[in-house]
Every structure is written in C-alpha cells, then in structure tokens.
C-alpha cells in the first residue's frame, strides 16, 4: 500500500508530466526520448523526495532532472555527436531544481501533435492520455479494456507515425488552427465519453477517464482562454459529470436520467459548468460544444424531471443540427420533440432516420425508438426494437438495463 508521500508524488506526476514531456519534446525533438526521461525523473523523485523533502517547485525540478537524464541518454547511445546543436545545453542557463526560472508551457503544442490528423483516432486518444495526461500504458489499457501489450503497440505505432510523417511540434498556424482545434476537442470529448459510458466491458462508468478528460480540458482552456468552444467543451463535461453519483445504483446498474435522485448531483460542478457557459457564449461564435453544454444546463436546472423544459431543449437541438447536421444530433432532437410534443412526434423523426440507414448499427437509435414505442403503448414493436438494441450493445450494464425494459414490455399486465 502506498504512503501519503508516494500518493502525493503520483499526483505531481499526473499534473506535471505533460508539461515536462512537452518541454523536453520541444528541446530535443523526440517524443520517445522526452517520455522516457520524464519517467526516469519521477523514479529519482520517488527515491529522493522522501529523504530531501518535496522541492519548492516540483514541476521545475522534474523538468530539470528529466532534461539531464535525456542528455545522459543521448551520450550513452553515442548519438550526441550527431546532435551537435544540443551541446549548448550543458552550458546555457537552465532552471535549477528549485525552479528559479520559468519553463515555457508547451503542452498546447504537444496536444496538437498528439491529435494530428495523420494519426488514427485510437492512436490520438492513447497518445494524448500517455504524453499529455501522464497515464501509464497499463492504466490506459485497463480503461479501454484491451491487453497492455495491445495498448503498447498502439502507442508505438502512433509515435512511429509522427516520426515518419514529420509531424511538427508546434501550435498550428492561424489558417489551420480552427480545424486542428476541432480535432483536439473531439479527442478530449471521446476520452470523456468513454469514461461516462464505457463502450465495452462490465462497468458503465470509468471515473478515471472522465476526470482526466476534464483535467485536460481545463489545461486547454488555460492555454486558450479566449476560445469559446474549449470552454463549451469543459462546461459540457462538468455538467454531465455532475450526474455521476446518481447514474448507477449501489450495484452498478444504470439509472436513466428521469429516474435519478437529483439530490445526488454535484451542484458545485453544475455551477462551474454554468460559469464556463457564461464565459463561452459572449459573441457570435456559437459552436457545437457550447450548444450541447446549454442543453445539459437545461437538464441540470430542472429541480425534478417533470420540470425539464423540453421545448427549449428541442429548440437547442434544432440549432445544433444547423451547426452539426449529423444523424446522431437528429436522433437526440427526435427524443426532445417526443418529450415536448408526444412520442408519435418523435417517432416520425426516428422513422426517417431508420429509412436513412446510417444508424442501423447504432444501439441508441433502436433503444430510443423502443422507448418511444413503449411510451406510445405499442408494446410488440417496442419489444422488437429492444431486442435489436440488446444485440448491438457491448456494455454489459447497458445491456442489463435494456433487458429489464424488454421484460417490462413483454410481461402481461405491466
């Protein structure tokens, strides 16, 4: 069992490793070298800090120690002569272990590097969690329910792709910034969603992933304070995460939004989300994450489920469909319309989505249609849709919930 100091050092690692890795990647131009040096620095910290005490500025201590480890590694590998421009590192002024000078924060450049479109989505997610978030390969593998060796290969392939493609370590120039920022936001959102509702496995929630996504979003907002969509994403995460304590029973079963005990919601987190929305929506740059956060805030503002302003939510989904015209947004709009105007109104929209075919394998389409059919009293059709949804669902907790609904609609007299 770890000691309090070891837990404190682990917390420092989670908080500071991304900053240190980014700084060393800028200096040495090698993400692998940077990661390994930072790991070595924390091993030294685990040995020295219990004896010497915590340094005044732990992050600067880690970065300085890692920098020295990187130089030592280059020397040992006899590649230092081929990197003559780094010789100056021995003599130029550098931060001492107490952090007497500031270290530039290069995490934004590292985020853009990890989320580069040259990488597949799974590589972007894994590399962001590893390099910027400081999660170990084992932690990431456990979160995504894959073997550690599989995740290690995924990370290795991602870093090799960065080298082969010559991905630059930089914040993109103005003409590319908007599209690249959307990619970063998408990766953080995917990380949060996997923690909020696991796509596979036996657990519905993976709190470590959700919290890490929120922390990374906070880093992004700190680095880009005038970017409204970054604040919108942070607000969305906070508002969804505020329901975490009410989303599952003590045995881990899913509790739908309407049935949740709202006294268990984290109202401090709701207020933080509200404040971020207020800061985000200050001009005419309204994007998808701000609108989704506004929808989440309407839910959070309802004291009871019956108080939910579904007319407003349906209108917001209409706005969102203009910004993000996807079938998933249209599905959510259909559910809002059903709650505002009756299940048959929502079914009209969902039936068009079924005819479209793009969501045929999306279990939430079938579970939503099943629920609206149930509300409309069309039990036989509802049962068939629940069966389809169950067959497409990979998370065991979601499947168990859908099975309970199926039993309800197929049990006589229920």
N, C-alpha and C positions, 0 to 999 in steps of 0.2 A: 504494500500500500504506500502511495507517495506521501511525502511530507508536505506541510504547508508551503515551505520554500520551493520545493520541486514543482508544486502546482502553480506557484507564482511565476516561476521561471517558464513553465509551459505557457502561461497566459502571455508573458512577454514575447515568447516565440511566436504565438499566433498573431499578436498585434504588430510586431516589428519585423518579422521575417520578410514580408512582402516589400517593405521599404528598403531593407538591406539587400535583398535579391535584386531589386530594380537598380539600386545604386551601383552594385557590382557589375550588373549586365551592361550598364552604360559605360563603365570604366574599361571592362575587359572585352566587351562584345561577345560574350559567350554565356548563354543562359545556364548550360550544364555546369560550367565552372562556378558560376555565381551561386547556384543552388547548393552545390557540394561544399563550398567554402562557408556558407551560412550555416549549414548543418554542423560542420566542424566547430564553428564558433560557439554554437549552443552546447556542444559537448564540453567544450572548455568552460563555458559558463556553469554548467552543472557541477563541474569539479571545483571551480574557483570561488564562485559566489557564496556557497555555504561557509567557506573559510574567511574570505575577504569582505563579505557583505555585498549587497546589491549596489552597483555603481549609480552615481547621481543621475546619469542619462543612459539607461540601459540600451536604448536603440543605437546610440552613437558607439557605445562600447562594442556591441555586436557587429556593427558595420566595420569598425576599425579592425577588430580581430579577424573578421572574415576576409577583409582586404589583404591582411598579412598572410592568411592561410592560402589565399588564391595565388599570391606571388610565390610562396613557398612551393605550391603545387606545380606552377609553371617551371620553376627551377628544377624540381625533381624530374619532371618529364622532359627536360632538356629542350623545351620549346621556347624558353625565354629569349634565346638569342634571335629567334625568328620574329620576336615581338619587341624589337628594339625601342619602339616608342613608349613601352612601359617601364623602361629603365629609370625614367624620371620619377616614377612612383616612390622610389627609395629615398629621394632627396627633397621632393616638394613638401610643403606644409600639409599636414594631414590631421584630422581630428584625433586627439588623444583619447584614451579610454574613458575619460570623464566627459567627452563630448564638448570641448571648448569652442568648436566652430560648428556652424550649421551644416547639415548634409542635405543637398538638394533632394526633394521628393520626386523620384522618377516613377512612382507607381502608376501614374496615368499612362506613360509610355509603355510600361510593362503590361497593363491591361489591354491596350490596343494591340500589342504584339501577340498576346495570348489569344485574343479574339480575332485574329486576322482571317479574312475570308478564304485564304489559301488552305486553312485547316478545316477538317471535317468538324461538325458540331460537337461530337463526343470528345474530340481532341481539344477543342476550345474550352469546353467545360472542365475537363480534367486538368488541363494546364493552368487555367485560372485559379482553380482551387489549390493546386500544388504550389505554383510560383507566387501568386499574389496573396492567397489565403493562408498559406503555411500549413495546410493539411498534409499529413503523411500519405504515402501511397496506400497504406493499409486502411486508413480512415476513409479515403475516397472510394476504395474498392468496396468496403463494407457498406457505405452509404448507397452505392449503386448496385449492390447485391451481385458483384462479379468477383471472381478469384483475384487475389492480389497480383498474381503473375499477369493476368489479362490486363489489369489497370497499368501495371508497369510497362507492358508492351505498348499500350495506348499512349502513355506519356512519352516513351522513347520515340515512337513514330511521329508524334506531334513536334517534338524538338528537332528531329531529323528533317522534317518538312520545312521548318523555319530556316534551318541552315541551307538546305538545297534551294529553296525559293528565294533566298536572300532577303527575307522579311526584315525591313529596317526597324531598329529600336528607336521609335520616335512617336510623338503625337502627330497624327496626320495633318497635312497642310489644309488650309481653310476650305479648299474646293472638295476635299474628301472627308472632312470632319463629320458632317451630318450623317452620311451613310455609314461611316465606320462607327460612329457613336451608337447608332441604332443597333449595330451588331453587338456591341458591348452590353447595351441594355438588355438585349434579347438573351444573351448568355446568362446574365445575372438573374433574369426572370426565370429561365429554365432551371437554374440551380434552386431558386426558391420554390418553384412549383414541385420539383422532385421531393423537396423536404415537406411541403404542405400536403401533398397527396402522392405517396410513392407509386410509381408506375408498375412496380412488380414487388413481390415479397409478401411477408406476413404482417407488416406494420403499416398503418395508414400514415403516421407522422414520422418524420425524421428531423427532430428538432435541431440537430447539429447543422444540417444543411440549410434550413430556414434561417437560423441565426447567422450563419456565415454569409448567406446572400444579403441579409440586412446589413451586416458589417461592411461588406464590400460596396453596397450601395451608399452607405454613409461615407466611405472613402471617396467614392466617385463624386458625391455632392460636395464634399470638402474641396476636391480638386477642381470641380467645375461648378462653382456656386451660382452662376448665372444661367445654368442650363435647366429650363423648366421641366423637361422630360425626365432628367435624372431625379429631380425632386418628386415628380409624379410617380416614378417607379418606387422610390423609397416610401412615399406615402401609401401606395398600394400594398407593399409588403407589410408595413406596420399595421395597417387596418385589417388585412387578412390574418396576420399573425396574432392579433389581439383576441381572436376567437379560439386560439389553440386549446385553452383549458376546458372548453365546452364542446369540442368537436368529437371527442371519443368518451365512452363510458370507462369506468374503472377497469373493465375487462378488455378495453381496446376496441370496442365496437363503434362504428360510425354513427354519429348523431347528426341528422340533417339540420340545416340552418333554422328552419321553422320550429324545431323541437329543442333547440339549445337553451340552456339556462343562461340568460344574458347577464346575470349577476357574476358569472364566472369569466366574462370577457375582461380583458385587461384595459381598463378605461384610461390609464396613463398612456398606454400605447395608442389608443384611439385619439387622444388629444395631440400626441406627437404627429400622428398621421394628418390630422386636421390642420395643424400648423404648417406642415410641409405643403399641403394643397394650397393653403392661403398664399404661401410664398411662391408657388409654382405658377398659379393662374393670375399673372399680373399683366398680361398683354394679349396679343392675338396669336401667339404660338401655342395653340392648344393641340396636344397630341394624344396618342392612344393611351399612354400610361396615366396621364392626368385625368382623362375621361373614365378609365377603369377605376382609378382611385376615387373619383367623385361618386361613382356607383357604389363602391364599397362604403363610402362615408354615409350615403343614404341608408344603407342597411344598418350601419353602426349607430346611427342617430335614432333608430326606432327602439323605443323602450320595450315594446312587445312585438312579436312577429306580425300581429294584426295591424300594427301602426305603420308598417312599411309603406312608403309612398311609391307604389308600383307604377303609377302613371309617370312620375318623374324618372324612375329607372328606365322605363320603356323609351322615354324621350332621349335619355342619355345614350341608350344603346343605338338609337337612330342616329345620333351624332357620331357615335363611334363607328357605325357602319359606313359613314361617309369618309372617315379618316382611314379606317382599316376594313375595307369591304371583303371580309372572309366569311365562309360558311359557318365557322365557329361563332363569330360575333352574331350572325343572323340567328343561330340556334339560341343563344342567350337572349336575344331580343324577343324571340318567339315565346320563351318561358316568361319573360316580363309581361308581354302582351296577354298571355294566358292568365297571369295573376291579376292584371289590371282589368281585363275585359271578359274573362271566362276561358275555360280550357279549349273550347271549339275554335276560338280566335287564334290561339297559339298553335293548334293543330293544323290550321290552314297553312301557316308558315313552315312548320316542320314537315308537312307532307310535300311541300315544294322542294325542301332540302333532300328528302328521300328520293324524289324523282331525279334530282340533280346527280346523285350518286357519289359525290366526292367524300361524303362522310359515312359511307356504307360500313366501314370497319371501325368506326369511332363509337365506342361503347356508350358514351354520354349522349349521343343522338338517340339511341334506342332506349336508354333509361329515361331520358326526358320525355320521349313520346309515350313510353309505358306509363309514366306518372300522370301525364295529361289525360290519357285514355282512362286511367283509373279514376281520376277526378271527374271525368265525364260519365262515369258509370258503364264504360264499355270494357267489361272485365275480361272477356275472352280475348279480344285484341290486345289488351294490356298484358295479359299473361304471355302471349306470344312474343311481344316486344321485350319483356323482362327476360325471357329465355335467350333471346338473341344477345341482349346486353351481357348476361351472365357468361355466355360463351366467348365474348370478346374481352372480358375483364381479367386482368392479370394480377391485380392486387387482391389478396385473399379477404381483407376487411371489407372492401367494396363489394366483392362477390357475395360475402355473407349478408350484407345489407340488402342487396338485390334479391337474394334467395328469400329473405324474410318478407319482402314486398310481394314476391311471387306467391308465397304461401297465403298471404292476406287476400289476394285477388282470386285465388283458386279454392279457398275454403268457403264452403256454403255458409250463408248467414253472417259473414264477416262484413 
